Amino acid sequence: MAQDRPRAAAKGSGRGTYAVGDARRQKILDTAVEHFALWGFHASSLARIATACGITQGGLLHHFRGKEDLLLSVLAQSEQHDVQRLFATPPASVAAHFATVVALAEDNTRRPGLVRMFNTLVGEAANPGHPAHEYFRQRYARVLDHTVELLRAGVARGELRPGTDCEAAGREILAVMDGLQIQWVLAPENVDMPARLRGFLDRLLRELSAP
């Protein structure tokens, strides 16, 4: 029995070490969000991010291979949250999907740093040479395809009018979401992003609904 105790302590110590490493990695990701939001990718500095985290640049590079790896890791973390909200459970109706989209907008009002970062980076990433260009191109394609698929399912169930241009409606939804995010970031006290989005989606649903 006595001989087993040192092994148990060592095992527990290992878990503690992993927990510290995970917490430090998360702190780097959270700090990077703020820096990318303020300065974009090119003007952000690994050295400044490391200093803000209270570690050396070498300590940061222990967790991420470089600035591009850090950027893509930040985007992947944000994507995971959105996927869990939008794609995890198939909606029973178009109205249910629209309610989920509004709930995601409400989530985003509690994540202002991520929203600012998204707006900053998506503008930069219009340049094909930007490290996040392919990420954003694929992201918009995925979200559009998902939205169009749900709208077409609504047509098939008889919720939406036959002949509805589902791709056009999907692109309009994405455009309104992004436009409201930009307005909210610039003046959050003047723009109720979830309410505006809910109003638009309600009008769109009434317009597209089958008689």
C-alpha positions in Angstrom: 0.0 0.0 0.0 2.8 2.4 1.0 4.6 1.7 -2.3 1.5 2.8 -4.3 1.3 6.2 -2.8 4.3 7.8 -4.6 2.9 6.6 -7.9 -0.6 8.1 -7.2 1.0 11.4 -6.2 3.1 11.5 -9.4 0.0 10.7 -11.5 -1.9 13.5 -9.8 1.1 15.8 -10.3 1.0 15.1 -14.0 -2.7 16.0 -14.2 -1.9 19.3 -12.5 0.8 20.0 -14.9 -1.5 19.4 -17.9 -4.1 21.6 -16.3 -1.6 24.5 -15.9 -0.6 24.0 -19.5 -4.2 24.0 -20.7 -5.0 27.2 -18.7 -1.9 28.9 -20.1 -2.8 27.9 -23.7 -6.3 29.3 -23.2 -5.0 32.5 -21.8 -2.8 32.9 -24.9 -5.8 32.3 -27.2 -8.0 34.8 -25.2 -5.2 37.4 -25.3 -4.6 36.9 -29.0 -8.3 37.6 -29.7 -8.0 41.0 -28.2 -4.7 41.8 -30.1 -6.0 40.5 -33.5 -9.2 42.6 -32.9 -7.2 45.8 -32.2 -4.4 45.4 -34.7 -5.3 42.7 -37.2 -3.0 39.9 -38.0 0.0 41.6 -39.6 0.4 44.4 -37.0 0.0 42.0 -34.1 3.1 40.9 -32.3 3.8 37.5 -30.7 6.1 39.4 -28.3 3.3 41.7 -27.2 0.9 38.9 -26.8 3.4 36.9 -24.7 4.1 39.9 -22.5 0.4 40.5 -21.9 0.1 36.8 -20.8 3.1 37.2 -18.4 5.3 34.7 -20.3 8.2 34.9 -22.7 7.8 34.6 -26.5 9.6 31.3 -26.2 7.0 30.2 -23.7 4.3 31.1 -26.2 6.0 29.2 -28.9 5.9 26.1 -26.7 2.1 26.1 -27.3 1.9 27.5 -30.9 4.4 27.1 -33.8 4.1 30.8 -34.8 1.7 33.7 -35.4 -0.1 32.0 -38.2 -0.7 28.9 -36.1 -2.0 31.0 -33.3 -4.4 32.8 -35.6 -5.8 29.6 -37.0 -6.2 28.2 -33.5 -8.1 31.2 -32.4 -10.4 30.9 -35.4 -10.9 27.2 -34.9 -11.9 27.8 -31.3 -14.5 30.4 -32.4 -15.7 28.1 -35.1 -16.2 25.2 -32.6 -18.6 27.4 -30.5 -20.6 28.4 -33.6 -20.8 24.9 -34.9 -22.1 23.7 -31.6 -24.8 26.3 -31.6 -25.8 26.1 -35.3 -25.1 22.6 -36.5 -25.2 20.3 -33.5 -29.0 19.7 -33.5 -30.9 19.6 -36.7 -33.8 22.1 -36.4 -37.3 20.9 -36.7 -38.3 23.9 -38.9 -37.0 27.0 -40.6 -38.5 29.0 -37.8 -36.5 27.0 -35.3 -33.3 27.5 -37.3 -33.9 31.3 -37.4 -34.4 31.2 -33.6 -31.0 29.5 -33.2 -29.4 32.2 -35.4 -30.8 34.9 -33.2 -29.5 33.1 -30.1 -26.1 33.0 -31.7 -26.3 36.8 -32.2 -27.2 37.1 -28.5 -24.1 35.0 -27.6 -22.0 37.3 -29.7 -23.1 40.4 -27.7 -21.4 38.7 -24.8 -18.2 38.1 -26.8 -17.4 41.6 -28.1 -13.7 40.8 -28.5 -14.4 37.9 -30.9 -16.9 40.0 -32.9 -14.3 42.8 -33.3 -11.6 40.3 -34.2 -13.9 38.6 -36.8 -14.7 42.0 -38.5 -11.1 43.0 -38.5 -9.8 39.7 -39.9 -12.5 39.1 -42.5 -11.6 42.5 -44.0 -7.9 41.7 -44.1 -8.5 38.2 -45.5 -10.0 39.5 -48.7 -6.3 39.5 -49.8 -5.7 36.0 -51.2 -2.3 36.0 -49.6 -3.7 36.4 -46.0 -3.2 33.3 -43.8 -6.9 33.3 -43.0 -8.2 33.8 -46.6 -8.9 30.2 -47.2 -10.5 29.8 -43.7 -13.0 32.5 -44.3 -13.7 31.4 -47.9 -14.5 27.9 -46.7 -16.4 29.2 -43.6 -18.8 31.3 -45.7 -19.3 28.4 -48.1 -20.1 26.0 -45.2 -22.5 28.4 -43.5 -24.2 29.2 -46.8 -24.6 25.6 -47.8 -26.0 24.7 -44.4 -28.5 27.6 -44.6 -29.6 26.8 -48.2 -30.0 23.1 -47.3 -32.3 24.0 -44.4 -34.4 26.4 -46.5 -34.8 23.8 -49.2 -35.9 21.3 -46.6 -38.5 23.9 -45.5 -39.7 24.1 -49.1 -40.0 20.3 -49.2 -42.0 20.2 -46.0 -44.4 22.8 -47.3 -43.3 25.5 -44.9 -41.9 27.8 -47.6 -43.3 28.7 -51.0 -42.5 26.4 -53.9 -39.9 28.1 -56.1 -38.2 30.0 -53.3 -34.8 31.1 -54.3 -33.1 29.5 -51.3 -29.5 30.5 -52.3 -30.5 34.2 -52.6 -32.3 34.1 -49.3 -29.3 32.4 -47.7 -26.9 35.0 -49.0 -29.2 37.8 -47.8 -29.3 36.3 -44.3 -25.5 36.1 -44.1 -25.2 39.7 -45.4 -27.6 41.1 -42.8 -25.9 39.2 -40.0 -22.5 40.6 -40.9 -23.8 44.1 -41.5 -25.5 44.2 -38.1 -22.3 42.9 -36.5 -20.3 45.8 -38.0 -22.9 48.3 -36.9 -23.0 46.8 -33.4 -19.2 46.9 -33.0 -19.1 50.5 -34.0 -21.9 51.6 -31.7 -23.1 48.8 -29.4 -25.2 51.2 -27.3 -27.2 52.2 -30.4 -27.8 48.8 -32.1 -29.8 45.9 -30.6 -28.2 43.3 -32.8 -30.4 40.3 -31.8 -33.6 42.3 -31.9 -32.8 43.7 -35.4 -31.8 40.3 -36.7 -35.0 38.8 -35.2 -37.1 41.4 -36.9 -35.4 40.8 -40.3 -35.8 37.0 -40.0 -39.4 37.3 -39.0 -40.2 39.5 -42.0 -38.3 37.1 -44.3 -40.1 34.1 -42.9 -43.5 35.8 -43.5 -42.4 36.7 -47.1 -41.3 33.1 -47.9 -43.9 31.1 -46.0 -46.3 29.1 -48.0 -49.9 30.4 -48.0 
